[in-house]
Amino acid sequence: MVTDSDVKPFIISHGLVNILYMRDRISIHSATVGTKNGAITLVGDCGAGKSTYSTLLLHQGYKLIADDVSAIVLENGIPTVQLAVPQQKYKVDTALQEGYQLEDLECIDAARNKYRVLLNADAMCDEPKPMLGLFELIADTEQNRLEFQKLEGMDAMRRLLRSIDPEA
């Protein structure tokens, strides 16, 4: 039997992507944080640490624009990241480090131990922001480290295409 907790992740991710497409928005698998001047978008494979790193940036004064799915629209030729669902997906270790009790959170992906954390309004950006940079997170599990690479030009375009369609 299908339960609400089975359907919610599908609606929030796949359903949101389709709605954004119908509204002429580009949706990419990423986390985006905002500064007063614009947005920084983090892309990477599943489990690379996008949500975890965006949480660290929140502690540095950034505001969350989007987690998991970022919606981008061109405004006067400038890619602008739109506001998204006020939540983050945390792995167990991040949720515990942030002081949450797992029994108080909703498990949204049991296979990957991900939990849904609703954020307060003060942690969220209050308006869309122009994209200042696109960074790829590359997890090196053998050396237990995370590498950042700023993407520009065609490298950024190729990575965006992979974030939209992994087969691209």
N, C-alpha and C positions, 0 to 999 in steps of 0.2 A: 504494500500500500504506500502511495506517495503522500508525504507529509508536508506541512508548511515549510519546515526547515529544509526539505529537499528542493522545493520550488523557489524559495527566496534567492539563493545564490544565482540561479538561472535567470531570474527576472532582473536582478540588480546588475548582472554582467551582460549576458547575451541580449536580454530585452532592452537594456539601456543602449547598447551598441546599435541595435536596429532603430530605436527611436531617434538617436542622434543622427544616424544616416538619413532618416526621413526628413530631418530638419537641417540638412546640408551641413552637418558637423562631421569632422574627421575624428574618429575615436581611436585612441592608441592605448595599448597595454602599458601603463606607466603610473608613476606617482608624480604629482606636481605640487610644489610649494611656491608661495609668493613672498616677495619683498615689497617695499613701497614702490619700487621702480618697475617690477615685472615678475615673470614666472620662470622658475627653473624646473625642467622636466627630466625625470630619471626614468630611463628605460633599461630593460634587462630581462633575461630569461626568468621563468617562474622560479622563485626561491633565491634569486640573486641578492635580495635585500632592499628592494625599493621601498617597501612600507617601513621597514626597520630604520633605514637611513633617513627617510622623510620624518620619522618620529624624532630622531636626533636633531634634525634641523628645526623642528618645532621648539625644542628646548633652547635653541639659539635665537629664537625670536621670529622665525619664519611662520607663516600661516599656511595651513593646508588648503589647497585648491581642489585637488582630486587624488584619490587613491584607487589603484587598480585600473580605472578607465578614465583617461583625460579626454575632454572634448575640446577640439580646436576648430576655430573658425577664422577665416581671413577677414580682418577689418582694415580697410584702406590698404590692402596688400601686406599687412602685418599679421603673422600668426598670433592669435589671442586665445588663451586657455580660459574656458568657461568654468563656472563653479559646478561642483558635482555633489554627490551624496555625502552628507557630513559623517563619514565613518572611515575607519581604517580596518584593514585585515591584519591581525597580529598572529604570528606564530606563538606557541606556548611560551617560549623563553622571553620574547619581547613583552608579552602581556604580563608575565610575572615580574620582569624588571621594571615595568611601568607601575607596579603596585596593584594590579587587578587580581581578583580572585577568579579563577576559571569558572566556578559555579555561578558567578554573577554575569558571565558573558554567554553569548550565543555561539555555539560551534557551527561554523558555516561550511567547513570542509574537513571532515573527519580524516580523510586519507592523508591530508597534508598538515593536520593539526592547526588549522587556522580558525581564529575567533574574530567575531565582529565587535568592534569597539565604537560606540557612538561618541562623537566629539562635542564638546561645548562650543557655543557660538564664538567664544573668544579665541578658539584655536583655528577657526576657519577664516579664510579670506572673505572680505565683504563685497568684492567686485572682481569681474574678469580682469586678467592681466596679460600684457603682451609677453610673448615668450622671449626671454633673454638668452637662454641656452638649453641645449639638449646634451645630457650626459648619459653614457652607458655604464652600467654597473656590471662588472665581470667578476664573478665569484671564482676564486682559486681554492677549491676545497682541499687540495693536497697540501698547500702551504698555509691554509686557514687565514686567507686574507682577501680583501676586496679591492679591486682596481677600478679607478674612474677614468673614463676617457671622454673628453669633450668632443662632440661630433659636429662637424661643419661641412658645408657643401654637399657633395654627392655621398659622402659617408653618412651624413645625417639623413639624407633622402633614402638611402638603402635601408638604414636601420628603422626609419619610420615605416617604410613599406613592410618590413618584417614584423613590426609591432601591430600593424593593421591586419596583415595576412602572413602567418608563419611559413606558408608555402612559397612566398615570393622570394 
